[in-house]
Amino acid sequence: MTNLIVETSKYLMLFLFACYTYECFAAFRGSLTEEKKNRIFSRQIVLMYLIHLDGYLAVYAVTDDVMQILFYALQVLFAGVTLLCYRLLYPRSSRLLANNMCMLLLIGFLILTRLSEQLAFRQFVIAGIAMAATLILPYIVRKAHFLRKLTWVFAAVGIMGLGLVALLGRTDYGAKLAVEVLGVTIQPSEFIKVIFVFFVAGLFSEGNDFGRVCLGSAVAAVHVLILVASRDLGGALIFFVTYLVMLYVATGKLFYLAGGMLAGSIAAVAAYNLFSHVQVRVIAWKDPLSVIDNEGYQICQSLFAIGTGGWFGMGLYQGMPERIPVVEQDFIYSAIAEELGGIFALCLLMVCVSCLLMIFYMAMQVRENFYRLIALGLGTVYGFQVFLTIGGVTKFIPSTGVTLPFVSYGGSSLLSTMALFAIVQGICILRQDKEGAHGKKAAAKSRERKTDR
């Protein structure tokens, strides 16, 4: 009976998630009225709750643990309160981003429950704290116009924070990633990448002359070099690509983009020759089966899991994702592909893509250069992190040790990504405020002309 429930659950979940993913892109149709868009977002919420319920019915069928019912109810409450807060406090925020954020979080809770109930509950607690802490950020972005004047404060905070990790951080898997404060492990680079975007946006919103480009490049290079010295090469890559994209958009010059790509290629070769753990990851990427007993074990297990799952998955608790080292963090996408299926995993990727498209759409719609660059930079951070994670677990690129936003276990990553989405929501609200004010002025001028006639 349990096997029947799990088997039925996976097909139903896949169908529902495919419908949810379709609605993500249906919302982008330009011909839709506001009423039709709201109906799409309402259907998304219903589908989200059905997917979540279906998953936890399978969890309960396998574990027969009453506490899972309570944990499920707490997650439903969390998602409901989150969506309600955004609707009431920020009615002009993007409902698509809010829905997708909750959908990804609930998928993360589900797969973490299957892998480690203790980690799942810890992630849930962190998510609750993070949501309470970041809920004020849209208001701050909307009202705190002085942020653009703090350009060099952002630069100083970023450099000092990364420097602190390089000096005092603990070493995990060959890299200094985190510091421990009062028993809590914090990974500062997760937050500094958001601050770094504010620095670059503030710098180039005031001009894009050659001197400013040189100055910005020097400060960006300091950030990247500190991360390289800490051997956090995944983080260094995110900072580098984000700066390069923002630089190109701010200046519009292909010369800077080409020069940056050349410098990045040279730096990659140098990193390979300087750091042994980079060589290990490249060897594992090139031919993992030849070193399956050592360097290639993790990526081989990831590929075995994805291949075993096929298109439709093994079903929750029917696979062996625990064989993949660090599966709860860097390789959680492989666990999802194994037990929920390749189609489900592709839908998950497409939900992330819809978030990226929405953020870039906002960036194109914003009038002020400062906020446009922030939205663009944050979108690049989010999109490139998804690319690094999924590219690494599928052997498309060497593994970089980067987590999948909202889904992987990790407090710093979860908090920083929630902050990223909250800031983007603030920019969305600010854009609509400006459009509303512009529309009112246009209407007032029109009435004045009619009065004059």
GUKEGU-315853 format. One record per residue (C-alpha): residue in one letter; y, z, x. Coordinates in Angstrom, 2 decimals, decimal comma, m for minus. Layout:
N
r/north/up/east
A/Y/Z/X $
...
REM end
This chain:
453
r/north/up/east
M/0,00/0,00/0,00 $
T/2,38/0,87/2,82 $
N/1,76/m2,48/4,52 $
L/2,46/m4,28/1,25 $
I/5,78/m2,44/0,83 $
V/6,84/m3,18/4,42 $
E/5,82/m6,84/4,13 $
T/7,66/m7,32/0,83 $
S/10,66/m5,43/2,18 $
K/11,17/m7,71/5,17 $
Y/11,22/m10,90/3,07 $
L/13,55/m9,41/0,48 $
M/15,86/m8,07/3,18 $
L/15,94/m11,45/4,90 $
F/16,83/m13,23/1,64 $
L/19,57/m10,74/0,80 $
F/21,04/m10,89/4,31 $
A/21,05/m14,70/4,22 $
C/23,03/m14,48/0,96 $
Y/25,43/m11,98/2,53 $
T/25,94/m14,26/5,54 $
Y/26,65/m17,23/3,25 $
E/29,34/m15,21/1,48 $
C/30,96/m14,44/4,86 $
F/31,73/m18,12/5,38 $
A/32,34/m18,92/1,71 $
A/35,38/m16,62/1,95 $
F/37,03/m19,05/4,39 $
R/37,35/m21,88/1,87 $
G/41,03/m22,68/1,54 $
S/40,86/m23,61/m2,14 $
L/39,84/m20,11/m3,24 $
T/42,16/m18,05/m5,38 $
E/42,65/m14,37/m4,67 $
E/40,50/m13,50/m7,67 $
K/37,60/m15,63/m6,41 $
K/37,85/m14,12/m2,94 $
N/37,68/m10,64/m4,41 $
R/34,54/m11,60/m6,32 $
I/32,97/m12,80/m3,06 $
F/33,81/m9,51/m1,35 $
S/32,44/m7,52/m4,29 $
R/29,18/m9,48/m4,12 $
Q/29,02/m8,73/m0,40 $
I/29,23/m5,00/m1,09 $
V/26,40/m5,20/m3,64 $
L/24,25/m7,20/m1,20 $
M/25,03/m4,73/1,59 $
Y/23,82/m1,77/m0,45 $
L/20,68/m3,65/m1,56 $
I/19,81/m4,57/2,05 $
H/20,33/m0,98/3,13 $
L/18,26/0,40/0,22 $
D/15,46/m2,08/0,90 $
G/15,33/m1,10/4,57 $
Y/15,16/2,62/3,91 $
L/12,50/2,21/1,24 $
A/10,34/0,71/3,98 $
V/11,29/3,56/6,34 $
Y/10,29/6,16/3,74 $
A/7,06/4,33/2,91 $
V/6,00/4,50/6,57 $
T/7,30/7,94/7,55 $
D/6,89/9,78/4,20 $
D/9,80/11,94/5,39 $
V/12,05/13,31/2,63 $
M/14,85/13,81/5,18 $
Q/15,14/10,03/5,41 $
I/16,24/9,96/1,77 $
L/19,00/12,45/2,55 $
F/20,03/10,47/5,64 $
Y/20,11/7,29/3,54 $
A/22,33/8,97/0,92 $
L/24,75/10,15/3,64 $
Q/25,03/6,59/4,96 $
V/25,74/5,23/1,47 $
L/28,45/7,86/1,07 $
F/29,92/7,00/4,47 $
A/30,10/3,27/3,70 $
G/31,53/3,89/0,24 $
V/34,23/6,25/1,49 $
T/35,14/3,87/4,33 $
L/35,57/0,88/2,02 $
L/37,42/2,98/m0,56 $
C/39,84/4,34/2,05 $
Y/40,71/0,85/3,23 $
R/41,17/m0,37/m0,35 $
L/43,40/2,56/m1,33 $
L/45,33/3,15/1,89 $
Y/45,57/m0,47/3,06 $
P/45,24/m2,82/0,05 $
R/46,48/m5,72/2,20 $
S/43,79/m5,26/4,86 $
S/41,01/m7,82/5,37 $
R/38,13/m7,01/3,05 $
L/35,85/m9,34/5,01 $
L/36,33/m7,36/8,22 $
A/35,86/m4,04/6,41 $
N/32,67/m5,27/4,70 $
N/31,24/m6,71/7,91 $
M/32,02/m3,55/9,85 $
C/30,08/m1,44/7,32 $
M/27,26/m3,99/7,15 $
L/26,78/m3,98/10,94 $
L/26,98/m0,18/11,05 $
L/24,30/0,18/8,36 $
I/22,01/m2,28/10,17 $
G/22,57/m0,24/13,33 $
F/21,67/3,01/11,56 $
L/18,53/1,40/10,11 $
I/17,14/0,01/13,35 $
L/18,08/3,17/15,28 $
T/16,24/5,26/12,67 $
R/13,16/3,17/13,36 $
L/13,56/3,59/17,15 $
S/14,75/7,21/17,35 $
E/15,73/9,36/14,38 $
Q/17,63/11,73/16,67 $
L/19,76/8,92/18,14 $
A/20,33/7,46/14,68 $
F/21,72/10,74/13,33 $
R/23,85/11,21/16,43 $
Q/25,23/7,69/15,99 $
F/26,00/8,47/12,35 $
V/27,96/11,59/13,31 $
I/29,91/9,63/15,92 $
A/30,64/6,91/13,36 $
G/32,02/9,47/10,92 $
I/34,29/10,99/13,56 $
A/35,35/7,55/14,77 $
M/36,21/6,40/11,26 $
A/38,34/9,47/10,62 $
A/40,10/9,02/13,98 $
T/40,79/5,29/13,65 $
L/41,82/5,20/10,00 $
I/45,43/5,91/11,00 $
L/45,61/3,03/13,50 $
P/46,55/0,29/10,98 $
Y/49,54/2,40/9,94 $
I/50,57/2,98/13,57 $
V/50,36/m0,74/14,38 $
R/52,35/m1,55/11,27 $
K/55,13/0,97/11,90 $
A/55,25/1,66/15,66 $
H/57,31/m1,30/16,87 $
F/57,99/0,51/20,14 $
L/54,46/m0,34/21,35 $
R/55,72/m3,55/22,93 $
K/58,00/m1,47/25,16 $
L/55,09/0,47/26,68 $
T/53,74/m2,45/28,72 $
W/53,69/m0,65/32,05 $
V/52,52/2,59/30,50 $
F/49,42/0,73/29,28 $
A/48,91/m0,72/32,77 $
A/49,23/2,70/34,45 $
V/46,89/4,42/31,99 $
G/44,31/1,66/32,43 $
I/44,34/1,74/36,21 $
M/44,26/5,54/36,40 $
G/41,42/5,75/33,87 $
L/39,26/3,22/35,68 $
G/40,10/4,81/39,01 $
L/38,96/8,20/37,71 $
V/35,57/6,74/36,82 $
A/35,28/5,02/40,21 $
L/35,89/8,36/41,95 $
L/34,21/10,90/39,68 $
G/31,91/8,90/37,41 $
R/28,17/9,33/37,37 $
T/25,92/6,47/38,40 $
D/23,58/4,95/35,78 $
Y/21,42/1,91/36,52 $
G/23,35/1,18/39,72 $
A/26,86/1,38/38,21 $
K/29,48/4,08/37,65 $
L/30,14/3,78/33,95 $
A/30,95/7,20/32,52 $
V/32,40/10,64/33,11 $
E/31,31/13,89/31,49 $
V/33,95/16,06/29,81 $
L/32,89/19,38/28,26 $
G/29,33/18,13/27,97 $
V/30,38/14,89/26,27 $
T/29,75/11,61/28,08 $
I/32,67/9,18/27,84 $
Q/32,86/5,60/29,07 $
P/36,61/5,02/29,64 $
S/36,34/1,26/30,21 $
E/35,43/0,83/26,52 $
F/38,87/2,15/25,51 $
I/40,82/0,74/28,44 $
K/39,85/m2,82/27,52 $
V/41,83/m2,33/24,28 $
I/44,77/m0,83/26,19 $
F/44,54/m3,74/28,67 $
V/45,06/m6,23/25,81 $
F/48,25/m4,39/24,81 $
F/49,48/m4,60/28,42 $
V/48,89/m8,36/28,69 $
A/50,40/m9,01/25,24 $
G/53,49/m6,95/26,06 $
L/53,97/m8,71/29,39 $
F/53,68/m12,29/28,13 $
S/55,50/m11,73/24,85 $
E/58,68/m11,32/26,94 $
G/58,18/m14,57/28,89 $
N/55,63/m16,68/30,72 $
D/57,45/m17,68/33,92 $
F/55,59/m17,97/37,22 $
G/56,75/m14,58/38,50 $
R/55,49/m12,84/35,39 $
V/52,17/m14,66/35,66 $
C/51,77/m13,52/39,28 $
L/52,64/m9,95/38,34 $
G/50,23/m9,91/35,40 $
S/47,47/m11,48/37,48 $
A/47,91/m8,85/40,19 $
V/47,63/m5,98/37,71 $
A/44,63/m7,62/35,99 $
A/43,01/m8,08/39,41 $
V/43,41/m4,35/40,13 $
H/41,59/m3,54/36,87 $
V/38,79/m5,96/37,67 $
L/38,43/m4,87/41,30 $
I/38,15/m1,20/40,33 $
L/35,38/m2,12/37,90 $
V/33,67/m4,18/40,59 $
A/33,93/m1,22/42,98 $
S/32,31/0,91/40,26 $
R/29,65/m1,83/39,94 $
D/30,44/m2,20/36,24 $
L/30,23/m5,98/36,47 $
G/29,75/m6,49/32,73 $
G/33,01/m4,66/32,06 $
A/34,76/m6,55/34,87 $
L/33,66/m9,84/33,31 $
I/35,06/m8,87/29,90 $
F/38,43/m7,91/31,43 $
F/38,57/m11,11/33,47 $
V/37,73/m13,50/30,61 $
T/40,08/m11,71/28,22 $
Y/42,98/m12,01/30,66 $
L/42,20/m15,65/31,37 $
V/42,16/m16,59/27,66 $
M/45,38/m14,68/26,95 $
L/47,07/m16,22/30,00 $
Y/46,16/m19,74/28,92 $
V/47,34/m19,22/25,34 $
A/50,58/m17,57/26,49 $
T/51,46/m20,34/28,98 $
G/49,58/m23,36/27,65 $
K/48,89/m24,51/31,22 $
L/45,43/m25,79/32,13 $
F/46,24/m25,17/35,80 $
Y/46,05/m21,41/35,29 $
L/42,80/m21,72/33,34 $
A/41,19/m23,93/35,99 $
G/42,43/m21,67/38,80 $
G/41,06/m18,61/37,04 $
M/37,66/m20,21/36,51 $
L/37,52/m21,20/40,18 $
A/38,44/m17,67/41,26 $
G/35,83/m16,27/38,87 $
S/33,14/m18,52/40,30 $
I/33,96/m17,43/43,84 $
A/33,94/m13,77/42,74 $
A/30,53/m14,23/41,08 $
V/29,03/m15,60/44,30 $
A/30,57/m12,73/46,27 $
A/29,21/m10,15/43,80 $
Y/25,74/m11,64/44,10 $
N/25,82/m11,28/47,87 $
L/27,37/m7,80/47,88 $
F/25,42/m5,95/45,17 $
S/21,65/m5,59/45,16 $
H/21,43/m4,79/41,45 $
V/23,18/m8,10/40,67 $
Q/20,57/m9,90/42,74 $
V/17,86/m8,09/40,79 $
R/19,30/m9,25/37,46 $
V/19,68/m12,84/38,66 $
I/16,09/m12,90/39,93 $
A/14,91/m11,49/36,59 $
W/16,91/m14,17/34,77 $
K/15,69/m17,12/36,85 $
D/11,96/m16,44/36,61 $
P/11,15/m13,12/34,95 $
L/7,39/m13,75/34,72 $
S/7,12/m14,00/38,51 $
V/8,50/m10,45/38,85 $
I/7,22/m9,00/35,57 $
D/5,94/m5,83/37,25 $
N/9,39/m4,97/38,61 $
E/12,72/m6,74/38,13 $
G/11,59/m8,94/35,24 $
Y/9,83/m6,31/33,14 $
Q/12,74/m5,61/30,77 $
I/13,66/m9,22/30,03 $
C/9,98/m10,19/29,69 $
Q/9,40/m7,47/27,12 $
S/12,54/m8,63/25,30 $
L/11,30/m12,21/25,17 $
F/7,82/m11,08/24,10 $
A/9,39/m9,06/21,26 $
I/11,51/m11,97/20,06 $
G/8,57/m14,37/20,28 $
T/6,21/m11,97/18,52 $
G/8,62/m11,47/15,65 $
G/8,92/m15,20/14,97 $
W/11,20/m16,35/12,17 $
F/10,23/m13,67/9,63 $
G/9,53/m10,59/11,76 $
M/6,69/m8,11/11,94 $
G/8,24/m5,66/9,50 $
L/9,72/m2,22/10,21 $
Y/7,40/m0,03/12,33 $
Q/4,96/m2,94/12,76 $
G/6,20/m4,10/16,18 $
M/6,42/m2,43/19,58 $
P/10,15/m2,51/20,50 $
E/9,79/0,82/22,35 $
R/8,18/m1,11/25,19 $
I/11,60/m2,56/26,06 $
P/13,52/m0,22/28,43 $
V/16,93/0,91/27,05 $
V/16,12/m0,84/23,77 $
E/18,52/1,39/21,77 $
Q/21,52/0,13/23,76 $
D/21,42/m3,14/25,68 $
F/18,37/m4,70/23,98 $
I/18,63/m3,63/20,36 $
Y/18,98/m7,27/19,28 $
S/15,44/m7,87/20,55 $
A/14,12/m5,00/18,40 $
I/15,87/m6,49/15,36 $
A/14,41/m9,94/16,07 $
E/10,89/m8,52/16,49 $
E/10,71/m6,42/13,34 $
L/13,22/m8,08/10,99 $
G/12,76/m11,65/12,19 $
G/14,55/m14,45/13,99 $
I/16,30/m15,60/10,81 $
F/17,64/m12,08/10,23 $
A/18,79/m11,94/13,87 $
L/20,55/m15,30/13,52 $
C/22,26/m14,10/10,33 $
L/23,40/m11,01/12,24 $
L/24,89/m13,27/14,90 $
M/26,65/m15,34/12,23 $
V/28,16/m12,20/10,67 $
C/29,61/m11,40/14,11 $
V/30,91/m14,98/14,32 $
S/32,61/m14,63/10,92 $
C/34,38/m11,50/12,23 $
L/35,55/m13,46/15,27 $
L/36,79/m16,36/13,12 $
M/38,73/m13,97/10,88 $
I/40,39/m12,29/13,88 $
F/41,35/m15,66/15,40 $
Y/42,61/m16,84/12,00 $
M/44,89/m13,81/11,86 $
A/46,08/m14,54/15,39 $
M/47,12/m18,06/14,33 $
Q/48,92/m16,78/11,23 $
V/51,00/m14,05/12,89 $
R/54,60/m15,09/13,61 $
E/55,42/m12,61/16,39 $
N/54,03/m13,53/19,80 $
F/53,25/m9,90/20,74 $
Y/50,92/m9,34/17,78 $
R/49,47/m12,84/18,04 $
L/48,42/m12,17/21,63 $
I/46,97/m8,77/20,71 $
A/44,82/m10,29/17,95 $
L/43,72/m13,08/20,27 $
G/42,88/m10,66/23,08 $
L/40,96/m8,25/20,88 $
G/39,05/m11,14/19,32 $
T/38,12/m12,36/22,81 $
V/36,94/m8,88/23,80 $
Y/34,77/m8,62/20,69 $
G/33,39/m12,16/20,77 $
F/32,65/m12,18/24,49 $
Q/30,87/m8,82/24,27 $
V/28,61/m10,20/21,52 $
F/27,95/m13,28/23,67 $
L/27,05/m11,18/26,74 $
T/24,69/m8,96/24,77 $
I/22,80/m11,65/22,87 $
G/22,91/m14,05/25,81 $
G/21,37/m11,40/28,04 $
V/18,47/m10,43/25,76 $
T/17,54/m14,08/25,10 $
K/17,68/m15,04/28,82 $
F/20,53/m17,45/28,21 $
I/22,51/m15,61/30,89 $
P/21,64/m12,73/33,27 $
S/21,72/m9,33/31,60 $
T/25,05/m7,52/32,04 $
G/24,23/m4,17/30,42 $
V/26,69/m4,63/27,55 $
T/26,04/m3,16/24,09 $
L/26,11/m5,02/20,76 $
P/29,23/m3,81/18,88 $
F/28,56/m1,50/15,89 $
V/24,78/m1,95/16,18 $
S/23,75/m0,56/19,58 $
Y/23,65/3,16/20,28 $
G/26,69/4,41/22,19 $
G/29,57/6,66/21,20 $
S/32,29/5,15/23,40 $
S/31,36/1,60/22,41 $
L/31,31/2,50/18,71 $
L/34,65/4,31/18,80 $
S/36,40/1,58/20,79 $
T/35,10/m1,20/18,51 $
M/36,19/0,71/15,41 $
A/39,62/1,12/17,02 $
L/39,65/m2,62/17,79 $
F/38,93/m3,53/14,17 $
A/41,47/m0,99/12,89 $
I/44,18/m2,49/15,11 $
V/43,33/m5,98/13,84 $
Q/43,56/m4,65/10,28 $
G/47,02/m3,31/11,12 $
I/48,07/m6,77/12,34 $
C/46,66/m8,31/9,14 $
I/48,75/m5,92/7,03 $
L/51,82/m6,54/9,19 $
R/51,43/m10,31/8,76 $
Q/51,26/m10,00/4,98 $
D/54,27/m7,65/4,99 $
K/56,28/m10,26/6,89 $
E/55,12/m13,03/4,58 $
G/56,01/m10,93/1,55 $
A/59,47/m10,17/2,94 $
H/59,97/m13,85/3,82 $
G/58,94/m14,87/0,30 $
K/61,36/m12,38/m1,26 $
K/64,24/m13,71/0,87 $
A/63,40/m17,29/m0,09 $
A/63,30/m16,33/m3,78 $
A/66,62/m14,49/m3,49 $
K/68,28/m17,52/m1,86 $
S/66,88/m19,76/m4,59 $
R/68,37/m17,50/m7,26 $
E/71,73/m17,52/m5,46 $
R/71,80/m21,32/m5,44 $
K/71,05/m21,43/m9,17 $
T/73,84/m18,90/m9,83 $
D/76,32/m20,96/m7,79 $
R/75,50/m24,03/m9,83 $
REM end
